[in-house]
Amino acid sequence: MQTTFESAGKTIRLDAALPQVPGPHPAVLILHGSGGNTGFWLDRIAPFVSGQPPLRLNLAIFAVHYFDSTATLRAQPAQLVDGYHVPIWLQTIRDTLAHLAADPAVDAKRIALTGVSLGGFLALALGTEPEQPIRAIVDISGGFAPPWDTRVTSAFPPTLLLHGDKDSVVPVTQAQNADAILTAAKVPHQTRILEGEGHWFSAGAQLKILGATAQFLGEYL
């Protein structure tokens, strides 16, 4: 299912997979990576947590097309540091969180972010804003970018870090640094480094990621 909402005068698409039982539901907002593919992880996460076997967590799963705010098809390296795109994407995600919190089908106090690669960096950045309705964060192949790496406090949401130790796009040191930052701030978190895995995970690693994500969300969301 796809709906739209407005953010700074732009129409933003929002994909959703909803449980087949009455709400309001805890929700997971997926933030895609630089390729802009919202469906890859939505299609994989939803069966694990939206009311189907094996865990039946009855979570509402959403994936926002935050690139709609800048008419971006695929993020280029220069866009990540130009001081223009990232602030707009972050604001679009803030507006998405507010949109979900106002949705009667969503439990506004139980919203988690799951970010992949670029989306992981954005999720962790938003975790430093205590006013955001974020109950937990799952970071897949992302990390902390300056200046957000210096803004983490004990109020940061519980976080699951997942990363391949052979990642040549976002080095595993990003996960190790994030683990150190969260540990220093005494933030509840888990770190799982997948041996032999790069930036694009094997089918077996994907299953491990999905299982770890479902278990983590079941505990913290």
Secondary structure, DSSP 8 states (H G I E B T S, - for coil): -EEEEEETTEEEEEEEE--SS-S-EEEEEEE--TT--SHHHHHHHHHHHSS-TTT----EEEEE-GGGGGT-SS--GGGGSSSSHHHHHHHHHHHHHHHHHT-TTEEEEEEEEEEETHHHHHHHHHHT-TTS--SEEEEES----TTGGG---TTS--EEEEEETT-SSS-THHHHHHHHHHHHTT--EEEEEETT--SS--HHHHHHHHHHHHHHHHHH-
